[in-house]
């Protein structure tokens, strides 16, 4: 095997699977296990030049949050000085679009895909994630013909909302975007995703788009008025469900909970002992409350040889502070609990070594909320990240500098104690030819 085709001594790079606006995706294979993967290659210089660094950071964060049987899994993120590599689950069946392009699907097949799509989207929304570009091209199929939602490049998080509680970025694919996105007055990410799911369902069952016109403005007019016609073979139950999802008024549009209560939807899961989403929930409940392991991307971010902090991590100045400790996670947690009492903060524990601290009273900029998360670097080395999630920045800085930092000094590891291992890329850097496409 030629070392020039091996990424970080871990993955064999294979054929090109596809191109995106700012990336290429290759087939890959894990050298150690033989597992097939998809490797998304992004050119750092290009994303910096066009100003989408935050978008890439957000995509990484989101893919770590949304783990579900019907969402493409992100195994790890790696980087050289010029490239970023997303190592993801390989969906052997390709895009759902390839099936739909050949014509409408059988109703039972379409229902199976739709049930899986709704379960995946529901999980995203429960994590505060809005996809914003749901379409058959971004839905993949695995070797067992199960659906996998992919491409979170245009996704948004709850904190992306403005003071009015709405999102305002106009994005997505024209034929699948909700009318409120086109109107540019702000929109709810949940409702926008439900509309797109409605368009996907129509396409699966009809074999063509509900909204099509000779030009974009005419298409937008039809979307705004929900002007479309059902094919003759759509049953009354399907028509009712689709019309409720393609309601042009986001305030009266059907919710995911109501979609799952519809008789047509429930017919797809009748007789099954346990659904894929139930399996996921049970697996989540079995997880112990232990600190999260950092992947290769996180380690590289802390390495002098591959310092990506300027590209991927927020400035620690106002919102975040990090330190490394050799103490066990239990001791670190105990220390943080004592700090919370001194600062008169209410503390609560969450899964994965996450601690949340809140003021009991609201200040001028809302209730101060602070999160502390413990990550495992090695069995004897932990990274602790403290950050403000809401409230007044001045109040946060005062607590951070006068209470938190001074009382954690005895467990903080000096950067001179031991250097983290250096990483060396084993692949030649090539220039990506990225087409200059723009989202709507």
Rosetta blueprint (number, residue, H / E / L):
1 X L
2 X L
3 X H
4 X H
5 X H
6 X E
7 X E
8 X L
9 X L
10 X L
11 X E
12 X E
13 X E
14 X E
15 X E
16 X E
17 X E
18 X E
19 X E
20 X L
21 X L
22 X L
23 X E
24 X E
25 X E
26 X E
27 X E
28 X E
29 X E
30 X E
31 X L
32 X L
33 X L
34 X L
35 X L
36 X E
37 X E
38 X E
39 X E
40 X E
41 X E
42 X E
43 X E
44 X H
45 X H
46 X H
47 X H
48 X H
49 X H
50 X L
51 X L
52 X L
53 X H
54 X H
55 X H
56 X H
57 X H
58 X H
59 X H
60 X H
61 X H
62 X H
63 X H
64 X H
65 X H
66 X L
67 X L
68 X L
69 X L
70 X L
71 X E
72 X L
73 X L
74 X E
75 X E
76 X E
77 X E
78 X E
79 X E
80 X L
81 X L
82 X L
83 X E
84 X E
85 X E
86 X E
87 X E
88 X E
89 X E
90 X L
91 X L
92 X L
93 X L
94 X E
95 X E
96 X H
97 X H
98 X H
99 X H
100 X H
101 X L
102 X L
103 X L
104 X L
105 X L
106 X L
107 X H
108 X H
109 X H
110 X H
111 X H
112 X H
113 X H
114 X H
115 X H
116 X H
117 X H
118 X H
119 X H
120 X H
121 X H
122 X H
123 X H
124 X H
125 X H
126 X H
127 X L
128 X L
129 X E
130 X E
131 X L
132 X L
133 X L
134 X L
135 X L
136 X H
137 X H
138 X H
139 X E
140 X E
141 X E
142 X L
143 X L
144 X L
145 X L
146 X L
147 X E
148 X E
149 X E
150 X L
151 X L
152 X L
153 X L
154 X L
155 X L
156 X E
157 X E
158 X H
159 X H
160 X H
161 X L
162 X L
163 X L
164 X L
165 X L
166 X L
167 X E
168 X L
169 X L
170 X L
171 X L
172 X L
173 X L
174 X H
175 X H
176 X H
177 X L
178 X L
179 X H
180 X H
181 X H
182 X H
183 X H
184 X L
185 X L
186 X L
187 X E
188 X L
189 X H
190 X H
191 X H
192 X H
193 X H
194 X H
195 X H
196 X H
197 X H
198 X H
199 X H
200 X H
201 X H
202 X H
203 X H
204 X H
205 X H
206 X H
207 X L
208 X L
209 X L
210 X L
211 X L
212 X L
213 X L
214 X L
215 X L
216 X H
217 X H
218 X H
219 X H
220 X H
221 X H
222 X H
223 X H
224 X H
225 X H
226 X L
227 X L
228 X L
229 X L
230 X L
231 X L
232 X L
233 X L
234 X L
235 X L
236 X H
237 X H
238 X H
239 X H
240 X H
241 X H
242 X H
243 X H
244 X H
245 X H
246 X L
247 X L
248 X L
249 X L
250 X L
251 X L
252 X L
253 X L
254 X L
255 X L
256 X H
257 X H
258 X H
259 X H
260 X H
261 X H
262 X L
263 X H
264 X H
265 X H
266 X H
267 X L
268 X L
269 X L
270 X L
271 X L
272 X L
273 X L
274 X L
275 X L
276 X H
277 X H
278 X H
279 X H
280 X H
281 X H
282 X H
283 X H
284 X H
285 X H
286 X H
287 X L
288 X L
289 X L
290 X L
291 X L
292 X E
293 X E
294 X L
295 X L
296 X H
297 X H
298 X H
299 X H
300 X H
301 X H
302 X H
303 X L
304 X H
305 X H
306 X H
307 X L
308 X L
309 X H
310 X H
311 X H
312 X H
313 X L
314 X L
315 X L
316 X L
317 X L
318 X L
319 X L
320 X E
321 X E
322 X E
323 X E
324 X E
325 X E
326 X L
327 X L
328 X L
329 X H
330 X H
331 X H
332 X H
333 X H
334 X H
335 X H
336 X H
337 X H
338 X H
339 X H
340 X H
341 X H
342 X H
343 X L
344 X L
345 X L
346 X E
347 X E
348 X E
349 X E
350 X E
351 X L
352 X L
353 X L
354 X E
355 X E
356 X E
357 X E
358 X E
359 X L
360 X L
361 X L
362 X L
363 X E
364 X L
365 X L
366 X E
367 X L
368 X L
369 X E
370 X E
371 X E
372 X E
373 X E
374 X E
375 X E
376 X E
377 X E
378 X E
379 X L
380 X L
381 X E
382 X E
383 X E
384 X E
385 X E
386 X E
387 X E
388 X E
389 X E
390 X E
391 X L
392 X L
393 X H
394 X H
395 X H
396 X H
397 X H
398 X H
399 X H
400 X H
401 X H
402 X H
403 X H
404 X H
405 X H
406 X H
407 X H
408 X H
409 X H
410 X H
411 X H
412 X L
413 X L
414 X L
415 X L
416 X L
417 X L
418 X L
419 X L
420 X L
421 X L
422 X L
423 X L
424 X L
425 X L
426 X L
427 X L
428 X L
429 X L
430 X L
431 X L
432 X L
433 X L
434 X L
435 X L
436 X L
437 X L
438 X L
439 X L
440 X L
